[in-house]
């Protein structure tokens, strides 16, 4: 007869598992493994005051309908789908870059009269 591998005593209830005590070396290794920066690195972008104002996103997958999304910091948010509409929005976005007060401060503001 083979001995039983299970104990004959039954537990009185579930017992939660207790975490192992953490050591400083294990915590440092875990931080490094998770990608936590241990020192601040300088910002690679130059600080020259420039930042993006207007975005034109063109998506034209092969065999599918092209789409264009025109965004600007002035609040412009336009979308077009289809060949003709996409080309029209691309031209309109190019025109907007010459008249937008955020991109070209010397451009006349639309919809208002100068005082």
Backbone as a chain_set.jsonl record, in Angstrom:
{"seq": "XXXXXXXXXXXXXXXXXXXXXXXXXXXXXXXXXXXXXXXXXXXXXXXXXXXXXXXXXXXXXXXXXXXXXXXXXXXXXXXXXXXXXXXXXXXXXXXXXXXXXXXXXXXXXXXXXXX", "coords": {"N": [[0.841, -1.176, 0.0], [0.53, 2.238, -0.85], [1.736, 5.231, 0.66], [-0.375, 7.948, 1.651], [-0.358, 11.146, 0.179], [-1.59, 13.439, 0.93], [-2.485, 15.411, 3.751], [-4.173, 14.264, 6.67], [-5.484, 15.97, 8.323], [-7.912, 18.531, 8.347], [-8.203, 21.869, 7.22], [-9.389, 24.654, 9.18], [-10.444, 26.816, 7.96], [-10.174, 29.209, 5.234], [-6.922, 30.556, 4.665], [-5.237, 33.549, 4.211], [-2.578, 34.199, 1.919], [0.65, 35.219, 2.922], [2.708, 37.999, 2.177], [6.145, 37.838, 1.21], [8.852, 39.15, 3.153], [10.077, 42.297, 2.122], [13.13, 43.2, 0.663], [15.703, 45.708, 0.486], [17.405, 45.472, -1.702], [15.95, 43.8, -3.402], [13.74, 45.43, -3.922], [14.929, 47.569, -5.299], [15.843, 46.241, -7.562], [13.419, 45.464, -8.642], [12.249, 47.949, -9.264], [14.023, 48.812, -11.251], [13.557, 46.851, -13.152], [10.949, 47.39, -13.874], [11.149, 49.697, -15.247], [11.389, 52.158, -13.954], [12.57, 55.365, -13.635], [15.659, 56.186, -12.281], [17.09, 58.475, -12.14], [16.741, 61.853, -13.18], [16.566, 62.751, -16.556], [17.876, 65.031, -18.994], [15.692, 67.105, -20.961], [15.284, 66.196, -24.288], [14.364, 67.866, -26.269], [14.85, 70.986, -27.841], [14.656, 74.182, -26.269], [13.264, 76.528, -27.713], [11.062, 78.019, -27.964], [9.304, 77.273, -29.957], [6.413, 75.437, -30.95], [4.02, 72.921, -31.919], [1.26, 74.02, -33.886], [-0.714, 73.68, -35.913], [-2.163, 70.782, -37.388], [-2.196, 68.342, -39.901], [-3.596, 65.449, -40.806], [-3.303, 62.802, -42.892], [-4.779, 59.965, -44.19], [-4.453, 57.331, -46.263], [-5.102, 54.475, -47.136], [-4.189, 51.726, -49.252], [-6.468, 51.019, -51.748], [-8.629, 51.803, -50.225], [-10.921, 54.264, -48.85], [-9.68, 57.54, -48.793], [-8.88, 59.622, -45.969], [-8.918, 62.775, -44.273], [-7.789, 64.851, -41.667], [-7.981, 67.895, -40.16], [-6.506, 69.922, -37.834], [-6.216, 72.668, -35.527], [-4.706, 74.986, -33.259], [-6.315, 77.155, -32.859], [-8.864, 76.281, -32.702], [-9.953, 75.036, -34.858], [-11.259, 72.132, -36.292], [-11.609, 69.878, -38.483], [-12.905, 67.332, -40.659], [-12.615, 65.097, -43.383], [-13.737, 62.757, -45.838], [-13.102, 60.664, -48.608], [-12.045, 61.068, -52.035], [-12.334, 63.618, -53.501], [-13.3, 65.344, -51.447], [-11.246, 65.079, -49.562], [-9.028, 66.169, -50.949], [-9.971, 68.785, -51.203], [-10.085, 69.595, -48.515], [-7.387, 69.478, -47.843], [-6.359, 71.56, -49.41], [-7.831, 73.651, -48.249], [-6.807, 73.582, -45.644], [-4.183, 74.356, -46.14], [-4.651, 76.984, -47.003], [-5.74, 77.989, -44.626], [-3.51, 78.066, -42.987], [-2.265, 80.395, -43.767], [-3.974, 82.361, -42.922], [-4.566, 82.018, -40.232], [-4.618, 83.349, -36.957], [-3.023, 82.299, -34.937], [-0.881, 81.054, -36.165], [0.1, 82.921, -38.004], [0.597, 85.865, -36.846], [0.284, 88.388, -37.989], [-1.763, 88.14, -39.72], [-4.978, 89.044, -40.939], [-7.827, 89.023, -38.785], [-10.577, 86.855, -39.124], [-14.023, 87.535, -39.636], [-14.259, 89.678, -37.915], [-14.152, 93.223, -37.566], [-11.502, 95.509, -37.867], [-10.582, 97.69, -35.247]], "CA": [[0.0, 0.0, 0.0], [1.327, 3.457, -0.939], [1.319, 6.233, 1.638], [-1.147, 9.087, 1.143], [0.428, 12.371, 0.141], [-2.368, 14.507, 1.534], [-2.586, 15.275, 5.207], [-5.501, 13.855, 7.107], [-6.147, 17.056, 9.044], [-8.6, 19.474, 7.471], [-8.075, 23.228, 7.742], [-10.619, 25.2, 9.754], [-10.941, 27.897, 7.106], [-9.143, 29.697, 4.312], [-5.9, 31.425, 5.232], [-4.631, 34.335, 3.139], [-1.135, 34.081, 1.773], [1.356, 36.379, 3.441], [3.814, 38.341, 1.292], [7.488, 37.688, 1.765], [9.393, 40.452, 3.532], [10.807, 42.93, 1.029], [14.469, 43.682, 0.983], [16.041, 46.902, -0.298], [17.998, 45.051, -2.975], [14.88, 43.291, -4.255], [12.915, 46.559, -4.331], [15.67, 48.312, -6.318], [15.848, 45.436, -8.781], [12.064, 45.501, -9.194], [12.082, 49.262, -9.875], [14.788, 48.838, -12.493], [12.907, 45.954, -14.106], [9.693, 47.992, -14.314], [11.429, 50.892, -16.028], [11.303, 53.37, -13.155], [13.8, 56.132, -13.771], [16.314, 56.455, -11.008], [17.631, 59.828, -12.22], [16.088, 62.652, -14.209], [17.389, 62.999, -17.729], [17.507, 66.311, -19.595], [14.709, 67.056, -22.041], [16.035, 66.243, -25.541], [13.834, 68.878, -27.173], [15.405, 72.315, -27.565], [13.687, 75.16, -25.771], [13.409, 77.714, -28.542], [9.774, 78.69, -28.015], [8.439, 76.749, -31.002], [5.564, 74.294, -30.626], [3.079, 72.692, -33.016], [0.006, 74.779, -33.862], [-1.686, 73.087, -36.835], [-1.858, 69.417, -37.792], [-2.966, 67.786, -41.012], [-3.388, 64.012, -40.824], [-3.844, 62.209, -44.118], [-4.745, 58.509, -44.191], [-4.873, 56.866, -47.576], [-4.727, 53.074, -47.34], [-4.349, 51.233, -50.625], [-7.761, 50.413, -52.052], [-9.672, 52.26, -49.302], [-11.269, 55.671, -48.953], [-8.756, 58.404, -48.056], [-9.465, 60.529, -44.985], [-8.059, 63.893, -43.884], [-8.214, 65.494, -40.425], [-7.285, 69.17, -40.013], [-6.639, 70.465, -36.476], [-5.431, 73.87, -35.266], [-4.825, 75.463, -31.882], [-7.346, 78.19, -32.809], [-10.164, 75.64, -32.532], [-10.344, 74.376, -36.105], [-11.269, 70.668, -36.211], [-12.394, 69.46, -39.639], [-12.648, 65.974, -41.129], [-13.18, 64.816, -44.704], [-13.509, 61.405, -46.357], [-13.335, 60.603, -50.048], [-10.979, 61.703, -52.811], [-12.573, 65.042, -53.747], [-13.382, 66.076, -50.182], [-9.921, 65.081, -48.928], [-8.215, 67.16, -51.647], [-10.49, 70.112, -50.866], [-9.687, 69.933, -47.147], [-5.945, 69.732, -47.864], [-6.207, 72.928, -49.927], [-8.375, 74.557, -47.235], [-5.848, 73.62, -44.534], [-3.069, 75.177, -46.598], [-5.135, 78.368, -46.958], [-5.916, 78.36, -43.215], [-2.187, 78.353, -42.417], [-1.899, 81.78, -44.082], [-4.909, 83.303, -42.302], [-4.779, 81.733, -38.811], [-3.892, 84.286, -36.09], [-2.063, 81.582, -34.102], [0.294, 80.746, -36.977], [0.563, 84.154, -38.624], [-0.011, 86.933, -36.055], [-0.009, 89.566, -38.803], [-2.911, 87.851, -40.588], [-6.226, 89.682, -40.471], [-8.755, 88.107, -38.16], [-11.788, 86.678, -39.921], [-15.279, 87.714, -38.938], [-14.26, 90.889, -37.106], [-13.591, 94.414, -38.214], [-10.444, 96.107, -37.061], [-11.04, 98.898, -34.566]], "C": [[0.885, 1.237, 0.0], [0.839, 4.469, 0.082], [0.571, 7.373, 0.95], [-0.297, 10.345, 1.209], [-0.318, 13.539, 0.773], [-2.414, 14.289, 3.038], [-4.019, 14.911, 5.572], [-6.223, 14.959, 7.855], [-6.767, 18.026, 8.04], [-8.461, 20.866, 8.057], [-9.427, 23.738, 8.224], [-11.194, 26.32, 8.897], [-9.839, 28.363, 6.182], [-8.183, 30.645, 5.027], [-5.271, 32.223, 4.089], [-3.118, 34.136, 3.106], [-0.488, 35.358, 2.283], [2.516, 36.691, 2.507], [5.154, 38.16, 2.004], [8.014, 39.06, 2.145], [10.252, 41.009, 2.403], [12.173, 43.38, 1.511], [14.771, 44.868, 0.078], [16.609, 46.512, -1.655], [16.929, 44.544, -3.929], [14.002, 44.419, -4.762], [13.614, 47.362, -5.424], [15.679, 47.541, -7.632], [14.472, 45.469, -9.444], [11.814, 46.842, -9.879], [12.817, 49.334, -11.207], [14.109, 47.968, -13.552], [11.625, 46.565, -14.65], [9.911, 49.287, -15.071], [11.29, 52.181, -15.251], [12.631, 54.097, -13.27], [14.381, 56.41, -12.4], [16.933, 57.84, -10.992], [16.919, 60.562, -13.348], [17.059, 62.893, -15.346], [16.968, 64.33, -18.334], [16.523, 66.108, -20.741], [15.449, 67.169, -23.371], [15.542, 67.311, -26.511], [14.438, 70.238, -26.848], [14.303, 73.265, -27.118], [13.905, 76.445, -26.553], [12.076, 78.44, -28.72], [8.835, 78.173, -29.092], [7.627, 75.574, -30.471], [4.538, 74.129, -31.747], [1.772, 73.463, -32.813], [-1.06, 74.071, -34.689], [-1.209, 71.713, -37.279], [-2.762, 69.038, -38.952], [-2.621, 66.312, -41.084], [-4.089, 63.433, -42.041], [-3.677, 60.697, -44.021], [-5.3, 58.043, -45.53], [-4.417, 55.424, -47.776], [-5.011, 52.632, -48.759], [-5.711, 50.549, -50.787], [-8.891, 50.857, -51.134], [-9.909, 53.755, -49.497], [-10.272, 56.519, -48.17], [-9.521, 59.319, -47.093], [-8.431, 61.584, -44.628], [-8.661, 64.523, -42.634], [-7.348, 66.731, -40.252], [-7.573, 69.728, -38.625], [-5.776, 71.703, -36.34], [-5.67, 74.313, -33.832], [-5.898, 76.537, -31.75], [-8.746, 77.604, -32.64], [-10.66, 74.941, -33.78], [-10.226, 72.867, -35.931], [-12.191, 70.16, -37.312], [-11.958, 68.075, -40.095], [-13.297, 65.813, -42.501], [-12.821, 63.399, -45.114], [-13.879, 61.391, -47.827], [-12.289, 61.418, -50.783], [-11.181, 63.204, -52.969], [-12.599, 65.848, -52.463], [-12.033, 66.152, -49.478], [-9.025, 66.121, -49.6], [-8.668, 68.58, -51.332], [-10.059, 70.523, -49.455], [-8.184, 70.189, -47.059], [-5.683, 71.157, -48.355], [-6.702, 73.95, -48.912], [-7.427, 74.679, -46.047], [-4.646, 74.488, -44.899], [-3.45, 76.657, -46.569], [-5.274, 78.847, -45.516], [-4.582, 78.723, -42.572], [-1.748, 79.788, -42.706], [-2.794, 82.785, -43.38], [-5.104, 83.087, -40.806], [-3.977, 82.704, -37.945], [-2.881, 83.592, -35.172], [-0.764, 81.308, -34.872], [0.922, 82.02, -37.519], [-0.071, 85.322, -37.882], [-0.359, 88.166, -36.863], [-1.221, 89.352, -39.696], [-4.143, 88.544, -40.043], [-7.152, 88.641, -39.868], [-10.032, 88.029, -38.983], [-13.02, 86.892, -39.061], [-15.337, 88.946, -38.052], [-13.725, 92.065, -37.928], [-12.559, 95.011, -37.294], [-10.929, 97.409, -36.469], [-10.098, 100.052, -34.832]], "O": [[1.866, 1.304, 0.74], [-0.362, 4.551, 0.34], [0.86, 7.714, -0.197], [0.404, 10.575, 2.194], [0.305, 14.544, 1.115], [-2.386, 13.162, 3.531], [-4.957, 15.229, 4.841], [-7.443, 14.903, 8.013], [-6.18, 18.296, 6.992], [-8.586, 21.037, 9.269], [-10.475, 23.31, 7.74], [-12.337, 26.727, 9.108], [-8.687, 27.954, 6.331], [-8.588, 31.433, 5.883], [-4.819, 31.638, 3.104], [-2.477, 33.933, 4.137], [-1.022, 36.45, 2.094], [3.233, 35.785, 2.083], [5.267, 38.31, 3.22], [7.649, 40.049, 1.51], [11.051, 40.291, 1.802], [12.331, 43.876, 2.627], [14.159, 45.014, -0.98], [16.317, 47.166, -2.656], [16.983, 44.82, -5.128], [13.558, 44.384, -5.91], [12.967, 47.796, -6.377], [15.536, 48.135, -8.7], [14.373, 45.498, -10.67], [11.23, 46.877, -10.962], [12.285, 49.863, -12.183], [14.095, 48.328, -14.73], [11.249, 46.281, -15.788], [8.944, 49.917, -15.499], [11.085, 53.229, -15.863], [13.69, 53.516, -13.032], [13.674, 56.819, -11.479], [17.273, 58.339, -9.919], [16.542, 59.957, -14.351], [18.23, 63.201, -15.125], [15.808, 64.721, -18.2], [16.526, 65.07, -21.404], [16.176, 68.141, -23.579], [16.234, 67.628, -27.478], [14.526, 70.601, -25.675], [13.156, 73.149, -27.549], [14.634, 77.337, -26.118], [11.97, 79.364, -29.527], [7.677, 78.589, -29.144], [8.107, 74.808, -29.636], [4.222, 75.092, -32.445], [1.253, 73.543, -31.7], [-2.184, 73.88, -34.224], [-0.021, 71.497, -37.516], [-3.946, 69.377, -38.973], [-1.483, 65.955, -41.387], [-5.304, 63.558, -42.2], [-2.572, 60.202, -43.798], [-6.447, 58.318, -45.882], [-3.455, 55.173, -48.502], [-5.955, 53.104, -49.393], [-6.049, 49.622, -50.051], [-10.005, 50.345, -51.245], [-9.175, 54.42, -50.228], [-10.036, 56.248, -46.992], [-10.649, 59.73, -47.365], [-7.227, 61.332, -44.67], [-9.875, 64.709, -42.541], [-6.122, 66.633, -40.202], [-8.726, 69.979, -38.274], [-4.719, 71.793, -36.964], [-6.726, 74.039, -33.26], [-6.354, 76.81, -30.639], [-9.71, 78.346, -32.454], [-11.713, 74.304, -33.743], [-9.195, 72.377, -35.47], [-13.398, 70.024, -37.11], [-10.799, 67.692, -39.941], [-14.387, 66.326, -42.748], [-11.745, 62.897, -44.786], [-14.848, 62.026, -48.241], [-11.713, 62.351, -50.223], [-10.3, 63.986, -52.612], [-11.993, 66.917, -52.387], [-11.708, 67.169, -48.866], [-8.336, 66.875, -48.914], [-7.839, 69.482, -51.208], [-9.705, 71.68, -49.23], [-7.752, 71.036, -46.277], [-4.871, 71.875, -47.772], [-6.078, 74.994, -48.726], [-7.262, 75.769, -45.5], [-4.152, 75.257, -44.075], [-2.648, 77.493, -46.152], [-4.955, 79.997, -45.217], [-4.529, 79.594, -41.704], [-0.939, 80.342, -41.962], [-2.421, 83.951, -43.251], [-5.755, 83.908, -40.161], [-2.778, 82.872, -38.166], [-1.965, 84.247, -34.676], [0.321, 81.328, -34.292], [2.143, 82.174, -37.494], [-1.171, 85.743, -38.24], [-1.232, 88.931, -36.452], [-1.665, 90.286, -40.364], [-4.334, 88.624, -38.829], [-7.255, 87.52, -40.367], [-10.51, 89.047, -39.484], [-13.06, 86.482, -37.9], [-16.39, 89.23, -37.482], [-12.943, 91.889, -38.862], [-12.728, 95.015, -36.074], [-11.629, 98.164, -37.143], [-10.322, 101.158, -34.339]]}, "num_chains": 1, "name": "protein.A"}
